[in-house]
Amino acid sequence: MPESLGAAKNAPRQAGESVRWLRILVMLSIAVPLFIYLVVGAVRYVGARDDAAARVNRSLRVAHEHASKVIAASEALHDKVMVLVGGRSPAELRSNETALHEALRARTVDQPQIQSILILDAQGKTVASSRLLPFPVTDLSDGEYFKVHQQGYRGSYLSKPFVTRTSKEMVLNLSTGFYDNEGRFAGVINVTLLTSYFSGYYADLVADDPGLAFNLFREGGEIYTRWPHLPGGADRLASDGPVLTHLRKGEDFAQLRGVSSVSGEDSFLAYRRVNNYPLYVGTGMSLRALRNDVLVELGRLFALGALPVAALFLTATIALRNARTALQTMESLEREIETRHRAEEALLQAQKLEALGRLTGGVAHDFNNALMVISNNLHLIKRSAPGVAAKQVDSIARAVKSATNLTRQLLAFSRRQPLVAEHVVLQEKLPSIKDLVSPAVGSQIQLDVQVDAATAPVTLDLAELELALLNLAINARDAMPKGGSLSIVARNASAAEVGAGASPGMVLIDVQDTGTGISPELISKVFEPFFTTKAVGEGTGLGLSQVYGMCQRLNGRAEIFSEIGVGTRVRLLLPAAAPQAEQALASHPALAPLSKTVLMVEDNEEVAASLVPILESLGCQVTHVDRTAKARHLLERGERPDIVLSDVVMPGDMDGVGLAQYIRQAWPRQQLLLMTGYAEQLDSIRNLGFEVLPKPCTPEMLYTALAKLIRAQPQG
């Protein structure tokens, strides 16, 4: 016995160690992947940046080699044409224009970069061309390249970019002068290069290495061509840009980072001079594009890693929560451990309570079927024997309604109840919340709920409002361990409370306690998810965030005011809704017969037994089957009802949703209505495009749903 008692006393200490390790595990489950993600992002960005600089430099070498070869080929053409014109007078050249044209044309074959070869005499008049025969005599003495050679420049001259007079193409000229036997200037040989040829080559390079940009420019900044094309882009580099700044320093080659004067973006840039000409090839890559690529890559990495990290975090959190529960149970047992029997009973009781909490949501679902049976049979009793035992029948009806509300609250607490906006009259609904809140706050706290008679209605999910007020009440209870008072007051908000810029017509729900209060430095954080001032294991930090989220979703707002030692006040400002005419179901007018055939698929015999007479009372001819397979057999045999009414959860290979999908595919015009007691299925089924009713539902709700289907049914 002493050994067992000692082990029991050591158990809380060991559990506390486990809680601490699990707490560290929870933090590490987020911190470690986040750290790795940040490190990977930083390493990837640095690597991508270095790779981009290398790609820019590598591409520059390729583009420079290409431009050098093109220029060298043009220089070789100069030499070949020089042989053709050397020592001949312009008259001789013109007399042999045909042969000269053929010789020039032959030298441009397989030279896509060449637009034309043109020979001018000493007066600047055309002698022969590789493009046209005969070439009309034209005076080109005003051309820049001609004047340069006429004024005595010897060697090859690279012109500025210009548009040709005839073909309107952007070109650059590489020209050289030729001289007669006495050394006098005799004319110019001009090779015209297409800038579009360079653009095409750069486009091919970019296709293999996206993100790059190329340009071909002159020493003064004039741009011959660029890729990719920028509509409306400048035709020259900025004089104060990074490239021309380095060129003015005499640097024929440079790798640098700066704002591109072409794209205007922060970029890696590089340029290199082509041979001895005032011609430069430039490459660049925008860092914005680089960062976007890295962010996309990191986004994919995050998408891949988020699920396992979330699973690890959730697993660790659940384990921590369970460990805390176990620790609290053990500490409680340690204080009360007088005998092994009492300890075992306490532990067994704790396990039962934990299991009961987990099963609450499931029990609430199955309870709906039983409620539907009771509700439908009550309707049939009222219909078949009006006035008989009316007091007892009304009492049962009230109990059914109360049980339905209880089920709804249980589902809301387990977060399995979908949000269903409804017109809520607070004067009717808010006082009943006292029955929900009172057990949660305990007898030491005085609870007061008041609703002003003039309070406007609101449109919201009542279960969500109940959960919000319950969260606020629990927070107030924890802030008043020695007791106090809690008030919940609803009224129309004043203009000052609504504030400037907000929508007029707001309803104020004021929740005020006399608790310990919240310090000013924490008040701005209380609506943040997972933020809590409670001790570890005593709160999740999600209560106030749920309240805040509800108000935001309804286009309202939540405000909190607190003073240490005085208490806390939370104000919910919600948009008011227009009043609606009251409708009493008890006085619902007689429902017009539907006169339709209905195939009802329901495996619960008691539910079916109560539904069949309800449907028959609505003027329907009902065929009931208890399996979806039987329903399929009847439909495939040709027995086609006006409406198929099916429960969702069915035994066998196909449930109600599967049957509905099968019918939609086989007979698209067939009208369908599904029913379910599982509230969390409602939204998913509606998203599939099917009409669905929650269980339990009143005959009026069933009638309304069937009538809606009948009205929507296409005629003919």
Secondary structure, DSSP 8 states (H G I E B T S, - for coil): -HHHHHHHHHHHHHHHHHHHHHHHHHHHHHHHHHHHHHHHHHHHHHHHHHHHHHHHHHHHHHHHHHHHHHHHHHHHHHHHHHHHHTT--HHHHHHTHHHHHHHHHHHHTT-TTEEEEEEEETTSBEEEESS-SS----B-TTSHHHHHHHTT--S-EE---EE-TTT--EEEEEEEEEE-TTS-EEEEEEEEEEHHHHHHHHHHHHHHSTTEEEEEEETTSBEEEEES--TT--SB--TTSHHHHHHHTT-SEEEEEEE-TTT-SEEEEEEEE-TTSSEEEEEEEEHHHHHHHHHHHHHHHHHHHHHHHHHHHHHHHHHHHHHHHHHHHHHHHHHH-SSHHHHHHHHHHHHHHHHHHHHHHHHHHHHHHHHHHHHHHHHHHHHHSTTTTHHHHHHHHHHHHHHHHHHHHHHHHTT-S----EEE-HHHHTTTHHHHHHHHH-TTEEEEEEE-TT---EEE-HHHHHHHHHHHHHHHHHH-TT-EEEEEEEEE--HHHH-TTS-S-EEEEEEEE-S----HHHHTTTTSTT--SS-TTS--S-HHHHHHHHHHHTT-EEEEEEETTTEEEEEEEEEB--------GGG--------EEEEEE-S-HHHHHHHHHHHHHTTEEEEEESSHHHHHHHHHTT---SEEEEESS-SSS--HHHHHHHHHHH-TT-EEEEEES-TTHHHHHHHTT--EEESS--HHHHHHHHHHHHHHS---
